[in-house]
Amino acid sequence: MLKGKQVTLRGLELEDGQEILKHFNDMEVRHFLGAPIPISEVEEEEFIRSTWARRKSGRGYVFGIELNKSQLLIGCCELTDISPIHRGAELGIIIFNKKYWSQGLGTEALSLLLDYGFNSLNLHRIYLRVNEDNARAIRAYQKVGFQQVARYRECLFREGKYIDELLMDILAEEYKSSQS
């Protein structure tokens, strides 16, 4: 477990599936995920089981984001597509419980995940992709040191229009210098 002041990052358990589904099938929550189709209990269970296999193989690490005070699961985050040669990984995060949006909890989870990636996994670069209209996420990414490095023009189609996707990244040296 990776413990912060307000949240802890921990492995997912099968019993987390119900809490995830309670929120994850809300279309407002799914808006920025590019996954407009609701998922079933069986699919969620398969996803949780797949996180265990990825962790064992070293290909990816998925964590539940849990509130320290109540142990309520409010989201998930991950480092995936880990390259042992290039020492890079893709980051993803979702706070699926809307009650906890815009409270700095995602930013704290990002900080914990970056610390794990750079200091425990010895990664050199962590990157992410984000929809250009996801201002809340972009602010959180910038707070922890991510920089925009590319723009994929009109690559996503949502609600009848094309939108750009941004590529952001942070290098280990940038992260470590911001921590001192």
C-alpha positions as CSV (number, residue, x, y, z in Angstrom):
1,M,0.0,0.0,0.0
2,L,1.1,3.5,-0.8
3,K,-0.2,5.8,2.0
4,G,-0.6,9.6,1.7
5,K,-2.3,12.1,4.0
6,Q,-5.8,11.7,2.6
7,V,-5.7,8.6,0.3
8,T,-4.0,5.2,0.1
9,L,-3.3,3.4,-3.1
10,R,-3.9,-0.4,-2.8
11,G,-4.5,-3.4,-4.9
12,L,-8.0,-4.1,-6.1
13,E,-10.1,-6.9,-4.6
14,L,-13.1,-8.7,-6.2
15,E,-15.4,-7.1,-3.6
16,D,-14.4,-3.7,-5.0
17,G,-16.3,-4.4,-8.2
18,Q,-19.7,-3.4,-6.8
19,E,-18.4,0.0,-5.6
20,I,-16.7,0.6,-8.9
21,L,-19.8,-0.3,-10.9
22,K,-22.0,1.9,-8.8
23,H,-20.2,4.9,-10.2
24,F,-18.4,3.8,-13.3
25,N,-21.5,3.3,-15.4
26,D,-22.5,6.9,-14.8
27,M,-22.1,8.6,-18.2
28,E,-20.8,11.8,-16.7
29,V,-18.0,9.7,-15.1
30,R,-17.3,7.9,-18.4
31,H,-17.4,11.1,-20.4
32,F,-13.6,11.6,-20.8
33,L,-12.8,7.9,-20.9
34,G,-13.8,7.3,-24.5
35,A,-15.8,4.3,-23.4
36,P,-19.4,5.2,-23.7
37,I,-20.7,1.6,-23.3
38,P,-21.7,0.5,-19.7
39,I,-19.9,-2.5,-18.3
40,S,-21.3,-5.6,-16.5
41,E,-20.4,-7.2,-13.2
42,V,-18.6,-10.0,-15.1
43,E,-16.5,-7.6,-17.1
44,E,-15.5,-5.7,-14.0
45,E,-14.5,-8.9,-12.3
46,E,-12.4,-9.9,-15.4
47,F,-10.8,-6.4,-15.2
48,I,-9.9,-6.8,-11.5
49,R,-8.5,-10.3,-12.2
50,S,-6.4,-8.9,-15.1
51,T,-4.9,-6.3,-12.8
52,W,-3.4,-9.2,-10.7
53,A,-1.9,-10.9,-13.8
54,R,-0.4,-7.6,-15.0
55,R,1.1,-6.9,-11.6
56,K,2.6,-10.4,-11.4
57,S,4.2,-10.1,-14.9
58,G,5.5,-6.6,-14.2
59,R,3.5,-5.2,-17.2
60,G,1.4,-2.8,-15.1
61,Y,0.3,-1.8,-11.7
62,V,-3.4,-0.9,-11.0
63,F,-4.3,0.6,-7.6
64,G,-7.6,1.5,-6.0
65,I,-7.7,5.0,-4.5
66,E,-9.1,4.7,-1.0
67,L,-9.9,7.4,1.5
68,N,-7.8,7.0,4.7
69,K,-10.6,8.2,7.1
70,S,-13.4,5.8,5.8
71,Q,-11.6,3.2,3.6
72,L,-14.1,4.1,0.9
73,L,-12.8,3.3,-2.6
74,I,-13.2,6.5,-4.7
75,G,-11.1,5.8,-7.8
76,C,-8.4,3.9,-9.5
77,C,-5.0,4.7,-11.0
78,E,-2.4,2.8,-12.9
79,L,1.0,2.6,-14.5
80,T,0.7,0.4,-17.6
81,D,2.6,-0.5,-20.7
82,I,5.8,-0.5,-18.7
83,S,8.9,-0.8,-20.9
84,P,11.9,-2.3,-19.0
85,I,14.2,-1.3,-21.9
86,H,13.2,2.4,-22.2
87,R,12.1,2.6,-18.5
88,G,8.8,4.3,-19.4
89,A,5.1,3.8,-18.5
90,E,1.7,5.2,-19.3
91,L,-0.3,6.7,-16.4
92,G,-4.1,6.6,-16.0
93,I,-6.3,7.8,-13.2
94,I,-10.0,8.2,-12.5
95,I,-11.9,9.4,-9.5
96,F,-15.2,7.7,-10.2
97,N,-17.1,8.9,-7.1
98,K,-18.2,12.3,-8.2
99,K,-18.7,13.4,-4.6
100,Y,-14.9,13.6,-4.3
101,W,-14.1,15.5,-7.5
102,S,-12.1,18.8,-7.2
103,Q,-10.9,18.1,-3.7
104,G,-7.2,17.5,-4.5
105,L,-7.5,13.7,-3.9
106,G,-6.6,12.9,-7.5
107,T,-3.6,15.1,-7.2
108,E,-2.4,13.4,-4.1
109,A,-3.0,10.0,-5.7
110,L,-0.9,11.2,-8.7
111,S,1.9,12.2,-6.4
112,L,1.9,8.8,-4.7
113,L,1.9,7.0,-8.1
114,L,4.7,9.1,-9.5
115,D,6.8,8.5,-6.4
116,Y,6.2,4.8,-6.8
117,G,7.0,4.8,-10.5
118,F,10.2,6.8,-10.2
119,N,11.6,5.7,-6.9
120,S,10.4,2.0,-6.7
121,L,10.1,1.0,-10.3
122,N,13.1,3.1,-11.4
123,L,11.2,4.6,-14.4
124,H,12.8,7.4,-16.4
125,R,9.6,8.7,-18.1
126,I,5.9,8.6,-17.3
127,Y,3.4,9.8,-19.9
128,L,-0.3,10.2,-20.3
129,R,-3.0,11.1,-22.8
130,V,-5.8,13.5,-21.9
131,N,-8.7,15.0,-23.8
132,E,-8.1,18.7,-24.5
133,D,-11.4,19.6,-22.8
134,N,-10.7,17.8,-19.5
135,A,-9.6,21.0,-17.7
136,R,-9.8,19.5,-14.2
137,A,-7.5,16.6,-15.1
138,I,-5.0,18.8,-17.0
139,R,-4.7,21.1,-13.9
140,A,-4.0,18.1,-11.7
141,Y,-1.4,16.8,-14.1
142,Q,0.3,20.2,-14.3
143,K,0.3,20.5,-10.5
144,V,2.5,17.4,-10.2
145,G,4.8,18.4,-13.0
146,F,3.5,17.0,-16.2
147,Q,4.1,19.1,-19.4
148,Q,2.3,18.9,-22.7
149,V,4.6,17.5,-25.3
150,A,2.2,16.8,-28.3
151,R,-1.3,17.4,-29.6
152,Y,-3.1,14.7,-31.6
153,R,-5.4,16.8,-33.7
154,E,-9.1,15.7,-34.0
155,C,-8.3,12.1,-33.1
156,L,-11.3,11.5,-30.8
157,F,-14.9,11.6,-31.9
158,R,-17.4,12.3,-29.1
159,E,-20.9,13.7,-29.1
160,G,-20.9,14.5,-32.7
161,K,-17.6,16.3,-32.9
162,Y,-13.9,15.7,-33.1
163,I,-11.6,16.8,-30.3
164,D,-7.9,16.9,-29.8
165,E,-6.0,14.6,-27.4
166,L,-2.9,15.9,-25.5
167,L,0.2,13.9,-24.7
168,M,1.8,15.0,-21.5
169,D,4.9,13.6,-19.7
170,I,7.3,14.0,-16.8
171,L,10.9,12.8,-16.5
172,A,12.4,11.3,-13.4
173,E,14.9,14.2,-13.0
174,E,12.0,16.7,-13.3
175,Y,10.0,14.9,-10.6
176,K,12.9,14.5,-8.3
177,S,14.0,18.2,-8.6
178,S,10.4,19.3,-7.8
179,Q,10.5,17.2,-4.6
180,S,13.6,18.9,-3.2
